[in-house]
Structures are given as C-alpha cells and as structure tokens.
C-alpha cells in the first residue's frame, strides 16, 4: 500500500507534480482542496468567508483524515495543511510525505500566473503579496521540514523538468 502526500507552500506546484506522479505510478490523485470543495459543495473561498480561517482549518483537518485513509493514492495538500493541529505528524504516520520546496520568488511567479482564487492573498498589492509569501514561508518552514522527503521544485518550466522532479521523488521513495 502506497500513500504519497505532497506538501509545500501555495503555488509551489503540488497539484502539477501530484497529477504527474500519480499518472506515472498509475495511482489516483486527490487534491485536498478539491476534495473539500466536492464534499462540502462550496469553494475554499466560500468556506473561508463563512467560517473564517479557523473554521476552514477544522474542515480541512477532517477531510485530511478522510482522504489519508485511502490506499494507493497521491494526495496534494493545501499550503497551510501541515501547519495546523497535529496534521504534519498525522500525515507522516499515514504515508510518505514529500515537501515540494521552492523559493519565494518562484512561488510569487507561479501565483501570478495561477487562475485559482487564494483567499489569503485577496486585496493585497503585488508588493504586499511578495512580503506575505516571504513571511509566511519563513513561519511554515518548520512544519514543512518535518516531511520525510524534500524535492526542489524551482525548475518546473517544462515537461522535461517536471519529469525530472518525478524521477527524483520516485528515487527518494524507492519506487
């Protein structure tokens, strides 16, 4: 039984890498945010608006406990998932955790190109977003560092580079 759980900051590429890794391994892929939206029938933004961040994090924890019971899966978590409750310890118990590590500048570039609504970035200027990313990444690094494995995802600008990241992850997990 394989459970591979990808963590990292928003915009690091967890969904991109997760989909590619799952396809390569012939496993189902679950994005935790998508799973939450499907189960709750509301967007992450709506849940944030209705319940606040604390209320959202409770929902997120409950949904993590559901999806992390699935067998033979690749799961990508939201950027904050490892940083609340005992989520990081729980994920390490449930499977192989992989921290997709990137720099603040690369993350900012990814987020600028993303079409996804990021509740934590709403109503911020580009400069405020850059400062926010640096600060929050510094705060979250201690949680991300608890992952069993780390993969550098700074170069995800081509299919070949994504394949190289997949190969690195598979080697680290002995797959």
N, C-alpha and C positions, 0 to 999 in steps of 0.2 A: 504494500500500500504506500502510495506517494501522496504527500500533501506539500506543495511548494507555495510559500506565502511571501509575496513581494511587498516590501515596504520602502518608503522614501518620501521625500517632500513632494507636494503637489507640483505637477509639471515635469517631474524627473523622467517620466516615461514608463511608469509601472504598467499601464494598460497596453501600450505598444509592445513592450517586452513580454508581458504576460500572455498576450494573444499569440505572439510568435513562438514563445516557448511551449505553450500548450499545443499549438499546431504541430510543432516539431516532435513533441512527445506523444501525440495522439491522445491528449487528455482534454477534458472540458475546462473551460476558462470561466472564472467568476470574478467580476469587478465588484467589490463590496458596495460601492456607491450605487451601481446599477441594481444590485440585488436589493438594497434598501429601498430604492425607488419602486421596484417591482412589487415588493412585499407590502410596502406602506401606501402604494398608489399615490405618492406625492414626490416631488422633486426634492433633492437635498436642500435647495434654496428655500422651498416652502417649509420644510421641517425646521430649518434654522430660524425662519421668520416666525413660525408658530410657537416653537419650543425654546428658542434661544440655543446657544452653543451647548450648554449643559444638558438640555433635554435631547438635543440631537445626539450627543455622545452616549447617552443611555441607550437610545435606539440602536446606534452603531454597535455598541458592545453586545447587545442582544443578538443582532443579526450576524456579527462576527462569530458568536458561539454556535449559531445555526450552520453557517457555511463552512466553518472549520471542522465540522463533524463529517462533511462529505469525504469520500475516499477517492484517491487517484484524481486529484484536481490541481490546477494552478489558480491561485487567488491573488488578486491585487487589492491592497487596502488603501483607504484614503490616507492622505499625508499625516493627519493627526491621530489616526487609529492607535499606533503604538504608544502614544503619549498619555493615555488616559486609563484610569483604573489599573487592572493588572494585565491589560491586553498584551503587552510585549511578552511577559512571562507565559501567558496562556498560548500565544502563537508559537513560542519556542517549544512548548510541550506538545503541541499538535502537529508540528511538521518542521520542514526545513525552511527557515526564514532567510531571506536574501535582501540586504539593504542595497537599493539602487542609488548609488552616490553620485551626486553631480555638484557643480559649483553654483553659487548664487547667480552669476551672470548667465550661465547656460539655462538655468531654471527660468530666469526672467524672460529670456528669448523664447523659450518653449511656451510660457504662459501668454506672451504677447500674441503668438500665433494660434493659440487654442481658441476654439469656439465655445468651450464649456464655461458656464457661469460659476465663478468661485466666490461663494458668499463672504469669505474673509477678506477679499480684495475689492469688494464693491465700494464705489465712491472714493477711491484713492487715486491720486495723481501717479503718473509713471515713476516719479522720484520717490513718492511715499511707498509705492509697491516695492521698489528696489530695497529701500531701508527695511520694510516689513519682512521681506524674504530673508535678508541677512540676519536680522534679529531673531526671527522665529526659527530659522535653520540652526542658529547657534544654540537656542534653547532646546531644540528637539534632538540635537546630535547625540546626546547621552542615551536617549531611548533607541534611536536608530542603531547606535553602536552595539546594542545588545543582540542584534541579529547574528545568527551563526555564520553567515557568509556575507561578503560585500563584493559588489561588482561596480566598477567605474562605468558610468553611462554618459560621460561627457560627449562622446562622439556617436551620435545617433542620426547622423545626417544622410545616411544611405542604407539601402537594404543590406549591403555587404557588412557595414559596421554593426547593424542590428544582429545579423547572423553571427558575427564575431562575439558579441555580448552573450548570445545564447550559448555558443560553444564554451565560453568561459564559465558560465553558470553551470552548464552540464558537467564540466570537468570538476568544478568545486563540489558538486553534489554526487560525484561518482556515477553519473547516468550515461 
